[in-house]
């Protein structure tokens, strides 16, 4: 399972395939983010094409942090594998047609992905 939407990265390489690579859910009573104490983050790795993806040769990585109702929606809409719900979150739009995903932070020196980046993505 992955998403397909194309961009050209800072090195001039097209990046077409994206998949959730890592998930992390932590809880700490001292944190004040909502829901109280929960932090959920995941990374999305981009690949030049399906061959790169099949050989696990990512060319770009971005991290997203999700809290509040978005976190609740992701966790409550699945019975195990969170990735389908995360892909739905990345593609979701609000009433004005803008993406609801909070901008991803680049972990590899490339520009961050905006919240609207995945809204036209297709499942692959």
Backbone as JSON Lines, residues from 0, in Angstrom:
{"i":0,"aa":"X","n":[0.84,-1.16,0.0],"ca":[0.0,0.0,0.0],"c":[0.9,1.24,0.0]}
{"i":1,"aa":"X","n":[0.56,2.21,-0.82],"ca":[1.31,3.46,-0.92],"c":[0.44,4.49,-1.61]}
{"i":2,"aa":"X","n":[0.96,5.69,-1.73],"ca":[0.28,6.76,-2.45],"c":[1.13,7.15,-3.65]}
{"i":3,"aa":"X","n":[0.47,7.56,-4.72],"ca":[1.2,8.01,-5.89],"c":[0.8,9.44,-6.2]}
{"i":4,"aa":"X","n":[1.78,10.31,-6.17],"ca":[1.68,11.7,-6.58],"c":[3.12,12.14,-6.83]}
{"i":5,"aa":"X","n":[3.34,12.91,-7.87],"ca":[4.71,13.19,-8.31],"c":[5.14,14.61,-8.0]}
{"i":6,"aa":"X","n":[6.39,14.73,-7.59],"ca":[7.03,16.02,-7.41],"c":[8.48,15.88,-7.84]}
{"i":7,"aa":"X","n":[9.13,16.98,-8.11],"ca":[10.56,16.98,-8.4],"c":[11.28,17.5,-7.16]}
{"i":8,"aa":"X","n":[12.23,16.69,-6.65],"ca":[12.92,17.11,-5.43],"c":[14.06,18.08,-5.75]}
{"i":9,"aa":"X","n":[14.77,18.51,-4.7],"ca":[15.84,19.5,-4.86],"c":[16.97,19.04,-5.76]}
{"i":10,"aa":"X","n":[17.13,17.72,-5.92],"ca":[18.19,17.17,-6.78],"c":[17.73,16.98,-8.22]}
{"i":11,"aa":"X","n":[16.5,17.36,-8.53],"ca":[15.98,17.21,-9.88],"c":[15.38,15.84,-10.17]}
{"i":12,"aa":"X","n":[15.29,14.98,-9.17],"ca":[14.75,13.63,-9.34],"c":[13.25,13.65,-9.08]}
{"i":13,"aa":"X","n":[12.48,13.0,-9.95],"ca":[11.05,12.9,-9.69],"c":[10.81,11.86,-8.6]}
{"i":14,"aa":"X","n":[9.91,12.19,-7.7],"ca":[9.54,11.3,-6.6],"c":[8.06,11.03,-6.78]}
{"i":15,"aa":"X","n":[7.7,9.74,-7.03],"ca":[6.33,9.41,-7.41],"c":[5.6,8.5,-6.43]}
{"i":16,"aa":"X","n":[6.31,7.69,-5.67],"ca":[5.68,6.73,-4.78],"c":[6.0,7.11,-3.34]}
{"i":17,"aa":"X","n":[4.97,7.08,-2.49],"ca":[5.12,7.5,-1.1],"c":[4.47,6.44,-0.21]}
{"i":18,"aa":"X","n":[5.17,6.06,0.85],"ca":[4.55,5.13,1.79],"c":[4.91,5.48,3.22]}
{"i":19,"aa":"X","n":[4.0,5.14,4.12],"ca":[4.25,5.32,5.55],"c":[5.31,4.32,5.94]}
{"i":20,"aa":"X","n":[6.38,4.8,6.52],"ca":[7.52,3.96,6.83],"c":[7.59,3.63,8.31]}
{"i":21,"aa":"X","n":[7.34,4.58,9.18],"ca":[7.44,4.36,10.62],"c":[6.28,5.06,11.32]}
{"i":22,"aa":"X","n":[5.81,4.44,12.39],"ca":[4.76,5.0,13.23],"c":[5.25,5.02,14.66]}
{"i":23,"aa":"X","n":[4.85,6.04,15.41],"ca":[5.24,6.1,16.81],"c":[4.12,6.77,17.59]}
{"i":24,"aa":"X","n":[3.63,6.09,18.62],"ca":[2.62,6.64,19.52],"c":[3.21,6.61,20.91]}
{"i":25,"aa":"X","n":[3.27,7.78,21.53],"ca":[3.82,7.87,22.88],"c":[2.8,8.54,23.78]}
{"i":26,"aa":"X","n":[2.95,8.27,25.07],"ca":[2.06,8.87,26.05],"c":[2.89,9.32,27.24]}
{"i":27,"aa":"X","n":[2.64,10.54,27.69],"ca":[3.32,11.08,28.86],"c":[2.35,12.0,29.57]}
{"i":28,"aa":"X","n":[2.08,11.73,30.85],"ca":[1.11,12.52,31.62],"c":[1.46,14.0,31.68]}
{"i":29,"aa":"X","n":[2.74,14.35,31.53],"ca":[3.14,15.75,31.67],"c":[2.9,16.56,30.4]}
{"i":30,"aa":"X","n":[2.63,15.92,29.26],"ca":[2.4,16.65,28.01],"c":[1.01,17.25,28.01]}
{"i":31,"aa":"X","n":[0.88,18.41,27.43],"ca":[-0.42,19.09,27.42],"c":[-1.1,19.09,26.06]}
{"i":32,"aa":"X","n":[-0.46,18.45,25.06],"ca":[-1.12,18.43,23.75],"c":[-2.38,17.56,23.81]}
{"i":33,"aa":"X","n":[-3.32,17.86,22.92],"ca":[-4.6,17.15,22.96],"c":[-4.64,16.06,21.92]}
{"i":34,"aa":"X","n":[-5.22,14.9,22.18],"ca":[-5.67,14.45,23.49],"c":[-4.51,14.46,24.49]}
{"i":35,"aa":"X","n":[-4.85,14.8,25.72],"ca":[-3.83,15.01,26.75],"c":[-2.81,13.89,26.8]}
{"i":36,"aa":"X","n":[-1.55,14.28,26.69],"ca":[-0.45,13.34,26.88],"c":[-0.1,12.49,25.69]}
{"i":37,"aa":"X","n":[-0.82,12.58,24.59],"ca":[-0.54,11.7,23.45],"c":[0.24,12.42,22.36]}
{"i":38,"aa":"X","n":[1.2,11.72,21.82],"ca":[1.95,12.22,20.67],"c":[2.0,11.1,19.65]}
{"i":39,"aa":"X","n":[1.57,11.39,18.45],"ca":[1.6,10.42,17.37],"c":[2.38,11.03,16.22]}
{"i":40,"aa":"X","n":[3.39,10.32,15.77],"ca":[4.12,10.8,14.61],"c":[4.43,9.64,13.68]}
{"i":41,"aa":"X","n":[4.57,9.97,12.43],"ca":[4.89,8.97,11.43],"c":[5.77,9.58,10.37]}
{"i":42,"aa":"X","n":[6.5,8.74,9.66],"ca":[7.31,9.22,8.54],"c":[6.73,8.68,7.24]}
{"i":43,"aa":"X","n":[6.83,9.49,6.21],"ca":[6.43,9.12,4.87],"c":[7.7,9.18,4.03]}
{"i":44,"aa":"X","n":[8.0,8.07,3.37],"ca":[9.2,8.0,2.54],"c":[8.8,8.03,1.08]}
{"i":45,"aa":"X","n":[9.52,8.82,0.3],"ca":[9.25,8.95,-1.13],"c":[10.28,8.18,-1.95]}
{"i":46,"aa":"X","n":[9.8,7.62,-3.06],"ca":[10.63,6.81,-3.95],"c":[10.51,7.34,-5.37]}
{"i":47,"aa":"X","n":[11.58,7.21,-6.12],"ca":[11.6,7.66,-7.51],"c":[10.53,6.93,-8.33]}
{"i":48,"aa":"X","n":[10.44,5.64,-8.18],"ca":[9.45,4.84,-8.92],"c":[9.21,3.54,-8.18]}
{"i":49,"aa":"X","n":[8.42,2.65,-8.77],"ca":[8.07,1.41,-8.09],"c":[9.28,0.5,-7.88]}
{"i":50,"aa":"X","n":[10.26,0.54,-8.79],"ca":[11.47,-0.27,-8.59],"c":[12.24,0.19,-7.35]}
{"i":51,"aa":"X","n":[12.36,1.5,-7.18],"ca":[13.02,2.03,-5.98],"c":[12.25,1.59,-4.74]}
{"i":52,"aa":"X","n":[10.93,1.66,-4.8],"ca":[10.12,1.26,-3.65],"c":[10.29,-0.23,-3.36]}
{"i":53,"aa":"X","n":[10.26,-1.06,-4.4],"ca":[10.42,-2.5,-4.22],"c":[11.78,-2.86,-3.62]}
{"i":54,"aa":"X","n":[12.79,-2.05,-3.91],"ca":[14.14,-2.3,-3.39],"c":[14.46,-1.46,-2.16]}
{"i":55,"aa":"X","n":[13.43,-0.81,-1.59],"ca":[13.56,-0.04,-0.36],"c":[14.64,1.05,-0.47]}
{"i":56,"aa":"X","n":[14.67,1.74,-1.6],"ca":[15.66,2.8,-1.85],"c":[14.95,4.15,-1.89]}
{"i":57,"aa":"X","n":[14.63,4.65,-0.71],"ca":[13.95,5.93,-0.61],"c":[14.85,7.09,-0.95]}
{"i":58,"aa":"X","n":[14.26,8.15,-1.49],"ca":[15.04,9.33,-1.87],"c":[14.63,10.57,-1.07]}
{"i":59,"aa":"X","n":[13.56,10.46,-0.28],"ca":[13.08,11.62,0.47],"c":[12.25,11.12,1.65]}
{"i":60,"aa":"X","n":[12.41,11.74,2.82],"ca":[11.66,11.34,4.01],"c":[11.1,12.58,4.7]}
{"i":61,"aa":"X","n":[9.82,12.48,5.1],"ca":[9.16,13.58,5.81],"c":[8.46,13.02,7.04]}
{"i":62,"aa":"X","n":[8.43,13.82,8.11],"ca":[7.8,13.4,9.35],"c":[6.58,14.27,9.62]}
{"i":63,"aa":"X","n":[5.5,13.64,10.07],"ca":[4.27,14.32,10.43],"c":[3.96,14.03,11.89]}
{"i":64,"aa":"X","n":[3.44,15.03,12.59],"ca":[2.99,14.88,13.97],"c":[1.5,15.18,13.98]}
{"i":65,"aa":"X","n":[0.72,14.28,14.57],"ca":[-0.73,14.4,14.56],"c":[-1.25,14.39,15.99]}
{"i":66,"aa":"X","n":[-2.1,15.35,16.32],"ca":[-2.71,15.4,17.65],"c":[-4.2,15.7,17.48]}
{"i":67,"aa":"X","n":[-4.89,15.81,18.58],"ca":[-6.28,16.22,18.59],"c":[-7.22,15.3,17.86]}
{"i":68,"aa":"X","n":[-8.23,15.88,17.23],"ca":[-9.26,15.08,16.58],"c":[-8.7,14.28,15.41]}
{"i":69,"aa":"X","n":[-7.66,14.78,14.74],"ca":[-7.06,14.0,13.66],"c":[-6.47,12.7,14.18]}
{"i":70,"aa":"X","n":[-5.81,12.77,15.33],"ca":[-5.26,11.55,15.95],"c":[-6.4,10.6,16.34]}
{"i":71,"aa":"X","n":[-7.42,11.14,16.96],"ca":[-8.57,10.31,17.36],"c":[-9.2,9.63,16.15]}
{"i":72,"aa":"X","n":[-9.36,10.36,15.05],"ca":[-9.95,9.78,13.84],"c":[-9.08,8.67,13.26]}
{"i":73,"aa":"X","n":[-7.77,8.86,13.23],"ca":[-6.88,7.83,12.69],"c":[-6.97,6.56,13.52]}
{"i":74,"aa":"X","n":[-6.9,6.71,14.83],"ca":[-6.88,5.53,15.7],"c":[-8.23,4.84,15.74]}
{"i":75,"aa":"X","n":[-9.32,5.61,15.7],"ca":[-10.65,5.0,15.85],"c":[-11.2,4.41,14.56]}
{"i":76,"aa":"X","n":[-10.57,4.66,13.42],"ca":[-11.11,4.14,12.16],"c":[-10.4,2.88,11.7]}
{"i":77,"aa":"X","n":[-9.67,2.23,12.58],"ca":[-8.96,1.03,12.19],"c":[-9.01,-0.01,13.28]}
{"i":78,"aa":"X","n":[-8.79,-1.24,12.92],"ca":[-8.76,-2.31,13.91],"c":[-7.4,-2.98,13.94]}
{"i":79,"aa":"X","n":[-6.38,-2.31,13.51],"ca":[-5.03,-2.89,13.52],"c":[-4.05,-2.03,12.75]}
{"i":80,"aa":"X","n":[-3.95,-2.22,11.46],"ca":[-3.01,-1.49,10.62],"c":[-3.47,-0.03,10.49]}
{"i":81,"aa":"X","n":[-2.66,0.89,10.99],"ca":[-3.02,2.31,10.96],"c":[-2.74,2.98,9.61]}
{"i":82,"aa":"X","n":[-1.98,2.33,8.74],"ca":[-1.58,2.98,7.5],"c":[-2.74,3.41,6.61]}
{"i":83,"aa":"X","n":[-3.78,2.61,6.39],"ca":[-4.89,3.1,5.56],"c":[-5.51,4.38,6.1]}
{"i":84,"aa":"X","n":[-5.67,4.46,7.41],"ca":[-6.24,5.67,8.02],"c":[-5.29,6.86,7.88]}
{"i":85,"aa":"X","n":[-3.98,6.61,7.94],"ca":[-3.0,7.69,7.76],"c":[-3.05,8.19,6.32]}
{"i":86,"aa":"X","n":[-3.14,7.28,5.35],"ca":[-3.24,7.7,3.95],"c":[-4.51,8.53,3.73]}
{"i":87,"aa":"X","n":[-5.62,8.12,4.35],"ca":[-6.85,8.89,4.24],"c":[-6.67,10.29,4.85]}
{"i":88,"aa":"X","n":[-5.97,10.37,6.0],"ca":[-5.7,11.66,6.63],"c":[-4.87,12.55,5.7]}
{"i":89,"aa":"X","n":[-3.84,11.98,5.07],"ca":[-2.98,12.77,4.19],"c":[-3.75,13.31,2.97]}
{"i":90,"aa":"X","n":[-4.74,12.55,2.5],"ca":[-5.49,12.95,1.31],"c":[-6.73,13.79,1.63]}
{"i":91,"aa":"X","n":[-7.11,13.89,2.89],"ca":[-8.36,14.54,3.28],"c":[-8.32,16.05,3.08]}
{"i":92,"aa":"X","n":[-9.49,16.61,2.79],"ca":[-9.63,18.05,2.64],"c":[-10.71,18.57,3.58]}
{"i":93,"aa":"X","n":[-10.62,19.86,3.86],"ca":[-11.67,20.49,4.66],"c":[-12.78,21.0,3.73]}
{"i":94,"aa":"X","n":[-13.74,21.71,4.28],"ca":[-14.88,22.18,3.49],"c":[-14.46,23.12,2.36]}
{"i":95,"aa":"X","n":[-13.32,23.8,2.52],"ca":[-12.85,24.72,1.49],"c":[-11.98,24.02,0.44]}
{"i":96,"aa":"X","n":[-11.77,22.72,0.6],"ca":[-10.97,21.97,-0.36],"c":[-9.48,21.99,-0.1]}
{"i":97,"aa":"X","n":[-9.08,22.52,1.06],"ca":[-7.66,22.52,1.44],"c":[-7.34,21.26,2.21]}
{"i":98,"aa":"X","n":[-6.08,20.83,2.15],"ca":[-5.67,19.64,2.88],"c":[-5.71,19.87,4.38]}
{"i":99,"aa":"X","n":[-6.1,18.84,5.13],"ca":[-6.13,18.98,6.6],"c":[-4.82,18.53,7.23]}
{"i":100,"aa":"X","n":[-3.97,17.83,6.48],"ca":[-2.71,17.36,7.05],"c":[-1.83,18.55,7.4]}
{"i":101,"aa":"X","n":[-1.23,18.48,8.58],"ca":[-0.26,19.49,8.98],"c":[1.0,19.26,8.17]}
{"i":102,"aa":"X","n":[1.67,20.31,7.75],"ca":[2.86,20.19,6.91],"c":[3.87,19.2,7.49]}
{"i":103,"aa":"X","n":[4.42,18.37,6.62],"ca":[5.46,17.43,7.02],"c":[6.81,18.12,7.1]}
{"i":104,"aa":"X","n":[7.61,17.73,8.08],"ca":[8.95,18.28,8.24],"c":[9.93,17.36,7.54]}
{"i":105,"aa":"X","n":[10.76,17.92,6.68],"ca":[11.72,17.12,5.94],"c":[12.78,16.57,6.88]}
{"i":106,"aa":"X","n":[13.11,15.29,6.73],"ca":[14.17,14.67,7.52],"c":[15.42,14.44,6.7]}
{"i":107,"aa":"X","n":[15.42,14.92,5.46],"ca":[16.56,14.64,4.6],"c":[17.13,15.84,3.87]}
{"i":108,"aa":"X","n":[16.86,17.04,4.34],"ca":[17.43,18.21,3.71],"c":[16.6,18.8,2.59]}
{"i":109,"aa":"X","n":[15.53,18.14,2.17],"ca":[14.66,18.67,1.13],"c":[13.56,19.52,1.77]}
{"i":110,"aa":"X","n":[12.84,20.26,0.95],"ca":[11.77,21.09,1.46],"c":[10.67,20.23,2.08]}
{"i":111,"aa":"X","n":[9.96,20.82,3.05],"ca":[8.85,20.1,3.66],"c":[7.7,19.97,2.67]}
{"i":112,"aa":"X","n":[6.87,18.97,2.89],"ca":[5.67,18.77,2.07],"c":[4.52,19.53,2.71]}
{"i":113,"aa":"X","n":[3.84,20.34,1.93],"ca":[2.69,21.08,2.44],"c":[1.5,20.18,2.68]}
{"i":114,"aa":"X","n":[0.57,20.66,3.48],"ca":[-0.61,19.89,3.82],"c":[-1.49,19.55,2.63]}
{"i":115,"aa":"X","n":[-1.35,20.29,1.53],"ca":[-2.14,20.02,0.33],"c":[-1.46,19.04,-0.63]}
{"i":116,"aa":"X","n":[-0.25,18.64,-0.33],"ca":[0.52,17.85,-1.29],"c":[-0.16,16.54,-1.69]}
{"i":117,"aa":"X","n":[-0.72,15.82,-0.74],"ca":[-1.26,14.48,-1.01],"c":[-2.72,14.45,-1.43]}
{"i":118,"aa":"X","n":[-3.41,15.59,-1.47],"ca":[-4.87,15.53,-1.67],"c":[-5.25,14.97,-3.04]}
{"i":119,"aa":"X","n":[-4.38,15.02,-4.02],"ca":[-4.68,14.45,-5.35],"c":[-4.04,13.06,-5.54]}
{"i":120,"aa":"X","n":[-3.44,12.53,-4.5],"ca":[-2.74,11.24,-4.6],"c":[-3.72,10.09,-4.85]}
{"i":121,"aa":"X","n":[-3.24,9.07,-5.52],"ca":[-4.02,7.85,-5.72],"c":[-3.38,6.71,-4.94]}
{"i":122,"aa":"X","n":[-4.19,5.77,-4.53],"ca":[-3.68,4.59,-3.82],"c":[-3.04,3.64,-4.82]}
{"i":123,"aa":"X","n":[-1.86,3.13,-4.49],"ca":[-1.18,2.14,-5.33],"c":[-0.72,0.98,-4.47]}
